[in-house]
């Protein structure tokens, strides 16, 4: 009698290639420990905060780019919403060099330049409401709301 494994051919349960704020390549990232000024969703651009040299926040009117909020293994998503959020005053790991998965706010192509939105911290391929991350580029093509990889070069760090 042959046996079958339920769901063995059900690819709808497969994991995505990446999630917002996930480091995409561990070859040579630069990740620093900072302090959240306000609640921060993983995967957003962060700018320098006001409290001290380690404070970072989601941009509300531009600012000095510090990096992308990345997921830490000890952080858990909210069971009710499925959102991974770092609370105000808590430690936030920030990737300032390397490859990371982010959400695109625009239609993007491979090698497009990367801008972060001055309000909200999503990523796009043009200056409409955003600030360029010098030397950064998209590694994947995608549409609005897609999860794509960006590369932040060592020149930014």
N, C-alpha and C positions, 0 to 999 in steps of 0.2 A: 504494500500500500504506500503510495507516494504521499509525502507530507509537503505542505506549503507554509510559507511564512507570510502571515497577513501583513500587507503593506509593503512587501518587498519590491513591488514595482510601482508603488505610489510615490511619484516624484514630487507631489505637491507638498510633502513634508520636508523636502530638502532645505537645508540652510542656505541663506543668501551668501554671496561671495564676501560681503563685508557689511558692516554696520557703522552708522555715524559715530565718529570718534574712535574707531578701531585703528590701531597702527597697522598699516598695510605691508610694511617691510621692516624687519628688525635688523637690517644690515648696518645702518649707522644713524639711528634717530637721535635727536637731542630732546630730552624730556626733562623739564624742571618741575619742582614742587612749588606751587604758589598758593595764595589764599584767595578764595572767592569773595568778591565784593558784590553781593546780590546773588540770587539763585542763577545757576549756569547749567544749561543743557549741554550734554556731551556732544561734540562735533561742531560746535560753533567757533567762529573767530573770536579771539579775546584781545582786548587792548589794555594798556597799562592803567591800573587803578589809581586811586587818590590816597589811600591809606599809608602805604609804604612801598618800598622797592619790590616787594613780593606780591602786592595786590594786583589782581586782574579782574576784568569785568566784561560783560557783553557790551559791544559798542552801542551807544545811543545817539552819538553825534560824531562819529569818526574816532580818531585817537591814534596812539602809537601802537602798531601791531606787535603783539607778544607771541602769538601762536594759536594753536587749535586745542581746545579742551579735549583730552583723550580719556578713554575709559580706563579705569583701574580695576584690577581683579577683585578688590574688596568692596566695590560699589555695587549695589543691587538696584534693579529698576523697580519703580513703583508698581506693585501688583495690580492696582486698580487701573492705572493708565498705560502701563508698559513703557513709561518714560524714564530715562536715566538722567537724573538731575542732581547736581552738586549744590548743596545748600550754602547760603551765605555764611561766611566765616570758616568754612571747612576747607581742607586741602584739595587742590585741584591740580592734576598733572597737565602740563602744557607742552605740546610738541612744537618746537620752533625750527626744527630741521628734520626732514625725512618725508616719508610717504604716509598719507592718512586718508581714510574714507570720510567724505563729507556729503552733505546734501546740496545739490545744485539748485540755485534759484533761477536758472536760465538754461536755455539750450546751449550745450557746450560741445566742443570737438577736442580730440586729442591735440595736445600742444597749444591750445588756447592759453592766453595769459590768465592769471587768477586775480580777481578782485574780491574783497570782502565788503559786504553791505555795511554802510556806515550806521545803519539802524538795524539791529537784529543779528548780525554776524553770519548770515548765510553767504554762499560763494557763487560768483557769476563770472562771465567772461568779458565784461565791458565795464566802463566807468559809470554807468547809470546808477547813481546813488551809492557809489562805492569807491574804495581806495585800492590801488594796486598793491599786491605783494610782490615786490621787485624780484624778478627771476623765477617766480613760481609758475607752474604750468599744470594743466589738466592732463592726467594720464589715461583717462577714459572719456568716451563720448557719452552724452546722456541728455535727457530732457528735464524739464522743470520737476523738481521733487525726487529725481533719481539719486541714488547713492553712487558716487564716483570717487576716484582717487585723485588727490593732488600731490604734487611734489614741491616741498619748500626747500630751496637750496641752502647750503651752508652759509651763503653770503648774507642771508637774513638773520641767522643765528649769530 
